[in-house]
Amino acid sequence: MKKILFIIGIAILTVSCKKENPVDYALISGKFLNNKDKKIILLSFNDRSFKDTIQVSSDGSFKDTIRGKKGLYQMIYNKMRTNIHLEKGYDLTLNADSKALDSTVAISGNGAEENNFLRARTKKAKEIDGAEKIYTLKQDVFKDKMNTSISSLTELLGNTKGISESFRIAQQKDIKYTYLNRMANFESNHAYYTKNKDFKVPSDFLNDLENIDYDNEEDYINSRAYKSLVSNYYKNKAAEIKTSENISEDIAALKAFSTAKTQTIKNDLLSSTIASITRTEHLDEYYNLFMAASTDKKQKETIAESYRNLKKVQAGNPSPKFENYVNYAGGTTSLDDLKGKYVYIDVWATWCRPCIGEIPALKEIEKKYHGKNIEFVSISVDRQSSYEKWKKMVKDKELGGVQLFADNDFKSKFMKDYVINGIPKFILLDPKGNIVNANAPRPSDSKLITLFNELGI
């Protein structure tokens, strides 16, 4: 009897151990032919919040344990990309030719059925869309194509065996949301591609969008199309608030996003505004609105740190300094060398299209104010490896003013002191080296000339 009880006890203990140790990861392994890289980069597709590096052996084989959220991931290898869907408990094997990764990948193992459905869905959708740009179609033809798409993809899903019920439900919703998202975007995209700026869809065209619930946390996490619908909904709400309250775009966005009922959605919407704190003209109001709305600890720490640093570069404060930046004309230049005149600083880089787009206007203003009480300074935040490229562009585009090369690109102390996380960035200082405007108007903005006139430059 004691022996029987002992065996039963062991059995119960074994079951208990299994329950206490659920699988909280996915396994991926495989082999890539024609391998030229030693690592695979794995990124969560929807928000890039997850990143992992998978080591690849000399023969192209790899294996790793992935502890990330359920969803779509992008694998980047040998400058090629392919997508995979991961969930806890998956054990996927991927084999492919790295020269054509996405078109040759073969997936097997636990979770393969779901992944192969996604690939089949993508292929089917492309076949239905055809080679032409669908947003150039007439609205009736476009809507018929969308109806064909949702019917065909729903049929494909229904005929797919071996997938989990939760995955099937999520895909059925995503197919619907993809249809709705395309319908919602038709008017603006059709106007753009047909160059018909006055194009409007009839009032009943968007009837299918009337009953969408924009606060479904599960769908927001599982469906990129739903996430896009939600984002556009709150952006439109922000535009309405901006007009009705006659306030700035950044403050209107915070007010609109703060109305989201689901905190997960609210925090994610707020994350898209974090960079705006460096450009806002209403720093205290921005800070208070964001901190009151967000519950994300990391977000709030980022905003709090930016706020503290930005308070130091408000109008009237002494400007942070740079020292001994390489000058295209020869030697080095420090900010103190420029005292005695107003200083208009353009922070840019050779890879930044908006920066390059401002060059013609900047050259015109430099010409107009040549010999007056202002110095025009352009600071490149290119990496050291692009130093020669910077010199060539300065020469080829005949850039005027003082052309400088930052000592450590975006990590330069001057950039950090001004909390510069995006370019172009324009700063105006007075002859004493104090800040006039840490977010000065762009050269292409007529407000810049107005500002110069007010200062008597």
C-alpha positions in Angstrom: 0.0 0.0 0.0 2.8 2.4 0.9 4.5 1.7 -2.5 1.3 2.5 -4.3 0.8 5.8 -2.4 4.4 6.7 -3.2 3.9 6.2 -6.9 0.7 8.2 -6.9 2.6 10.9 -5.0 5.3 11.0 -7.6 2.7 11.2 -10.4 1.0 14.1 -8.7 4.3 15.9 -8.2 5.2 15.4 -11.8 1.9 16.8 -13.0 2.3 19.7 -10.6 5.8 20.5 -11.9 4.5 20.6 -15.5 1.8 23.0 -14.5 4.3 25.3 -12.8 6.6 25.5 -15.8 4.6 26.5 -18.8 6.5 27.1 -22.0 7.2 30.8 -22.3 9.2 30.8 -25.5 9.3 29.8 -29.2 12.1 27.8 -30.8 13.4 28.6 -34.3 16.1 26.7 -36.2 17.1 26.0 -39.7 19.7 26.5 -42.4 20.3 29.2 -45.0 22.2 28.3 -48.1 24.7 30.8 -49.6 25.2 32.3 -46.2 27.4 35.4 -46.1 26.4 36.8 -42.7 27.1 35.6 -39.2 23.8 36.7 -37.7 20.1 37.1 -38.2 18.3 40.1 -36.9 14.8 39.4 -35.6 12.5 42.3 -35.1 8.9 42.5 -33.9 7.0 43.7 -37.0 4.3 45.9 -35.5 6.3 48.2 -33.2 10.0 47.2 -33.3 9.9 46.9 -29.5 11.6 43.5 -29.6 15.0 42.9 -31.2 17.1 39.7 -31.0 20.3 38.6 -32.7 20.5 34.9 -33.8 24.0 33.6 -34.5 24.5 31.7 -37.8 27.2 29.0 -38.1 29.6 28.8 -40.9 27.4 26.2 -42.7 24.4 28.5 -42.5 22.6 26.7 -39.6 21.1 28.4 -36.7 19.0 27.7 -33.6 17.7 30.0 -30.9 15.1 30.5 -28.2 12.8 33.5 -28.6 11.0 35.1 -25.7 8.8 37.7 -27.3 5.2 38.6 -27.6 2.8 36.6 -29.9 2.8 38.2 -33.3 4.6 38.8 -36.6 8.4 39.2 -36.7 10.8 40.2 -39.5 13.9 38.2 -40.1 16.8 40.1 -41.7 19.7 38.2 -43.1 22.2 38.9 -45.8 20.2 42.2 -46.5 17.2 40.0 -47.3 13.9 39.9 -45.3 11.1 37.5 -44.6 8.3 37.4 -42.0 7.4 34.7 -39.5 4.6 34.5 -37.0 5.7 33.4 -33.5 3.8 32.2 -30.4 4.8 30.5 -27.2 5.3 26.8 -27.8 6.1 27.1 -31.5 9.1 25.0 -32.7 9.8 26.2 -36.3 12.3 25.0 -38.8 13.2 27.4 -41.6 15.3 26.4 -44.6 16.0 28.8 -47.5 18.4 30.2 -50.0 19.6 33.5 -48.5 20.0 35.0 -52.0 16.2 34.9 -52.3 15.1 34.5 -48.7 11.4 35.3 -48.8 10.6 33.4 -52.0 12.5 30.2 -51.1 11.9 29.8 -47.4 10.3 26.5 -46.4 8.7 26.3 -42.9 8.0 23.1 -41.0 7.4 22.1 -37.4 4.9 23.3 -34.7 3.4 26.5 -35.9 4.1 25.9 -39.6 0.5 25.7 -40.6 -0.2 29.2 -39.3 2.9 30.6 -41.0 2.2 28.9 -44.3 -1.3 30.3 -44.2 0.0 33.8 -43.8 2.3 33.3 -46.8 -0.6 31.9 -48.8 -2.8 34.9 -47.8 -0.1 37.4 -48.9 0.2 35.6 -52.2 -3.5 35.5 -52.8 -4.0 39.2 -51.9 -1.3 40.2 -54.4 -3.0 38.1 -57.1 -6.3 39.8 -56.4 -4.8 43.3 -56.4 -3.1 42.7 -59.7 -0.2 44.7 -61.1 -2.0 48.0 -61.3 -2.1 50.5 -58.4 -5.4 49.7 -56.8 -6.0 53.2 -55.5 -6.1 54.5 -59.1 -9.2 52.5 -59.8 -12.6 54.0 -59.9 -14.4 53.8 -56.6 -16.9 51.1 -57.7 -14.2 48.9 -59.3 -12.1 49.4 -56.1 -15.0 48.4 -53.8 -15.8 45.3 -56.0 -12.1 44.3 -55.8 -12.1 44.7 -52.0 -15.2 42.6 -51.7 -13.6 39.9 -53.9 -10.5 40.1 -51.7 -12.4 39.6 -48.4 -14.4 36.7 -49.8 -11.4 34.9 -51.3 -9.3 35.3 -48.2 -12.1 34.2 -45.9 -12.5 31.1 -48.1 -8.8 30.4 -48.0 -8.8 30.7 -44.2 -11.8 28.3 -44.0 -10.1 25.7 -46.1 -6.8 25.8 -44.1 -6.4 22.9 -41.7 -4.3 22.5 -38.7 -4.3 26.1 -37.4 -5.4 27.0 -33.8 -8.8 28.4 -33.2 -7.4 31.5 -31.7 -5.3 32.1 -34.7 -8.2 31.5 -37.0 -10.4 34.0 -35.2 -7.6 36.6 -35.2 -7.1 36.2 -38.9 -10.8 36.5 -39.7 -10.8 39.8 -37.9 -7.6 41.0 -39.6 -9.0 40.2 -43.0 -12.0 42.4 -42.2 -9.9 45.2 -40.7 -7.6 45.1 -43.8 -10.7 45.6 -46.0 -11.9 48.5 -43.8 -8.5 50.1 -43.6 -8.2 50.1 -47.4 -11.7 51.6 -47.7 -10.8 54.3 -45.2 -7.7 55.2 -47.1 -9.2 55.2 -50.6 -10.2 58.9 -50.8 -6.8 60.3 -49.8 -4.8 57.8 -51.8 -7.0 58.1 -54.9 -6.6 61.9 -54.8 -2.8 61.5 -54.5 -2.2 58.9 -57.2 -4.7 60.4 -59.7 -3.5 64.0 -58.9 -7.1 64.9 -58.3 -6.9 67.0 -55.1 -10.6 67.7 -55.1 -11.7 64.0 -55.2 -14.3 63.0 -52.6 -16.0 59.7 -52.1 -19.8 59.7 -51.9 -21.4 59.9 -48.4 -22.4 56.2 -48.3 -18.9 54.9 -49.4 -17.7 54.5 -45.8 -20.8 53.1 -44.3 -19.0 49.9 -43.2 -16.8 52.0 -40.9 -19.6 53.4 -38.8 -19.8 50.6 -36.2 -16.1 50.0 -35.5 -15.1 49.8 -31.9 -11.8 51.8 -31.6 -10.9 50.6 -28.1 -10.4 46.8 -28.6 -7.1 46.0 -26.9 -6.8 42.4 -28.2 -7.4 43.5 -31.8 -5.0 46.4 -31.5 -2.3 43.9 -30.5 -3.1 41.3 -33.1 -4.0 43.3 -36.2 -1.8 45.9 -37.9 -4.8 46.9 -40.0 -6.9 47.6 -36.9 -4.0 49.5 -35.3 -3.9 51.7 -38.4 -7.7 52.3 -38.2 -7.4 53.3 -34.6 -4.4 55.6 -35.3 -6.2 57.4 -38.1 -9.4 57.7 -35.9 -7.5 59.5 -33.2 -5.5 61.6 -35.6 -8.7 62.8 -37.2 -10.0 63.5 -33.7 -6.8 65.5 -33.0 -7.4 67.6 -36.2 -10.9 68.4 -35.0 -9.6 69.5 -31.6 -6.9 71.6 -33.2 -9.5 73.5 -35.2 -12.2 73.8 -32.6 -9.8 74.9 -29.8 -7.4 76.8 -32.1 -4.4 75.1 -30.5 -1.1 73.6 -31.8 -1.0 70.3 -33.5 1.2 68.6 -30.8 -1.1 69.6 -27.9 -4.2 68.6 -29.9 -2.7 65.2 -30.5 -2.0 64.7 -26.8 -5.6 65.7 -25.9 -7.1 63.4 -28.5 -4.9 60.4 -27.6 -5.7 60.9 -23.9 -9.4 60.1 -24.6 -8.6 56.5 -25.6 -10.5 54.3 -23.1 -8.0 51.4 -23.2 -4.7 52.2 -21.5 -2.6 49.9 -23.8 -3.9 51.8 -26.8 -3.5 55.1 -25.1 0.1 54.4 -24.2 0.9 53.3 -27.7 -0.6 56.3 -29.3 1.3 58.5 -26.9 4.5 56.8 -27.8 4.2 58.4 -31.3 4.3 61.9 -29.8 7.5 61.5 -27.6 9.8 63.1 -30.2 7.4 66.1 -30.4 8.6 67.4 -26.9 11.8 68.6 -28.5 9.8 70.8 -31.0 6.9 72.0 -29.0 6.4 75.7 -28.2 4.3 74.7 -25.2 6.7 72.7 -23.1 5.0 72.8 -19.7 1.6 72.1 -21.1 3.0 69.2 -23.2 4.8 67.7 -20.2 1.7 67.9 -17.9 -0.7 66.4 -20.5 1.7 63.5 -21.3 2.5 62.7 -17.7 -1.2 62.7 -16.7 -2.2 60.4 -19.6 0.6 57.8 -19.8 1.0 54.9 -17.4 4.1 53.6 -19.1 7.1 53.9 -16.8 9.7 54.0 -19.5 7.8 56.6 -21.5 7.4 58.8 -18.5 11.1 58.6 -17.6 12.0 59.5 -21.2 9.7 62.5 -21.2 10.8 63.6 -17.7 14.4 63.5 -18.7 13.8 65.4 -21.9 11.7 68.0 -20.0 14.5 68.6 -17.5 17.0 69.1 -20.3 14.7 71.2 -22.5 14.1 73.6 -19.6 17.8 74.4 -19.7 17.5 75.5 -23.4 14.5 77.8 -23.2 14.7 81.3 -24.6 16.9 83.7 -22.6 19.2 80.9 -21.2 22.9 80.7 -22.2 23.3 78.3 -25.1 25.2 75.0 -24.6 28.5 75.2 -26.4 30.4 73.2 -28.9 34.2 73.3 -29.2 36.7 72.7 -32.0 34.3 71.4 -34.6 36.1 70.8 -37.9 35.5 73.7 -40.3 35.2 73.0 -44.0 37.2 76.2 -44.7 40.1 74.9 -42.6 41.0 74.6 -38.9 38.3 74.3 -36.2 35.5 76.5 -34.9 33.9 76.8 -31.4 30.6 78.5 -30.6 32.5 81.2 -28.6 34.3 82.2 -31.8 31.0 83.4 -33.2 29.9 85.7 -30.3 29.1 89.3 -31.2 26.6 88.4 -33.9 23.3 86.6 -34.0 23.9 82.9 -34.9 21.5 80.8 -36.9 22.4 77.2 -36.6 21.2 74.5 -39.0 21.7 70.9 -37.8 21.7 68.6 -40.8 23.2 65.5 -42.4 23.9 64.4 -46.0 21.4 61.5 -45.7 18.6 63.8 -44.6 16.2 64.6 -47.5 14.2 67.3 -45.6 17.6 68.9 -44.7 18.7 69.0 -48.3 15.3 70.3 -49.2 16.0 73.4 -47.1 19.3 74.2 -48.8 18.0 76.4 -51.6 16.0 78.6 -49.1 18.9 78.7 -46.7 21.2 79.9 -49.5 18.8 82.6 -50.5 18.5 83.9 -46.9 22.3 83.8 -46.5 22.6 85.9 -49.6 20.0 88.3 -48.4 21.6 88.8 -45.0 25.2 88.7 -46.1 27.2 91.4 -44.3 24.6 91.9 -41.7 24.7 91.2 -37.9 24.2 87.4 -38.3 26.3 84.3 -38.9 24.8 81.3 -40.6 26.3 78.0 -39.3 25.6 74.5 -40.6 26.6 71.6 -38.3 26.7 68.1 -39.9 25.8 65.2 -37.7 27.0 62.6 -40.2 29.0 59.8 -38.9 32.8 60.0 -39.2 32.7 57.4 -42.0 30.8 59.9 -44.1 33.3 62.8 -43.6 34.4 62.8 -47.2 30.8 62.6 -48.4 30.1 65.7 -46.3 33.0 67.6 -47.8 31.9 66.6 -51.3 28.3 67.7 -50.8 29.4 71.1 -49.3 31.6 71.6 -52.4 29.1 70.3 -55.0 26.1 72.3 -53.6 28.3 75.3 -53.0 27.1 75.6 -49.5 27.8 79.0 -47.8 28.1 80.2 -44.3 30.2 78.3 -41.7 30.2 74.6 -42.5 31.1 72.5 -39.5 31.3 68.7 -38.8 30.2 67.6 -35.3 32.7 65.7 -33.2 30.4 62.6 -32.5 27.3 62.8 -34.7 24.1 62.6 -32.7 26.0 61.6 -29.6 27.9 64.9 -29.6 27.4 66.8 -26.3 25.9 69.8 -28.1 23.2 67.6 -29.7 22.4 66.0 -26.4 22.2 69.3 -24.6 19.6 70.5 -27.1 17.9 67.1 -26.9 18.1 66.8 -30.7 16.6 63.5 -31.9 15.5 64.5 -35.3 16.7 66.8 -38.1 16.7 69.3 -39.6 16.9 71.4 -36.5 17.3 75.2 -36.4 18.5 77.3 -33.5 18.8 81.0 -33.2 21.2 82.7 -30.7 21.7 86.3 -29.8 25.1 88.2 -30.0 25.8 87.3 -26.3 25.4 83.6 -26.9 21.9 83.4 -25.3 19.1 81.4 -26.8 16.5 83.3 -28.8 14.7 80.2 -30.1 15.8 76.6 -29.8 13.1 75.7 -32.4 13.7 78.5 -34.8 11.6 78.5 -38.1 13.0 76.8 -41.1 14.6 78.8 -43.9 11.6 78.0 -46.1 9.2 79.4 -43.5 8.3 83.0 -43.9 8.2 83.3 -40.1 12.0 83.3 -40.1 12.2 86.6 -42.0 9.5 88.0 -39.7 11.6 87.0 -36.7 14.8 88.5 -38.1 12.9 91.8 -38.8 11.5 91.9 -35.2 15.1 91.5 -33.9 16.3 94.2 -36.2 18.9 92.0 -37.9 
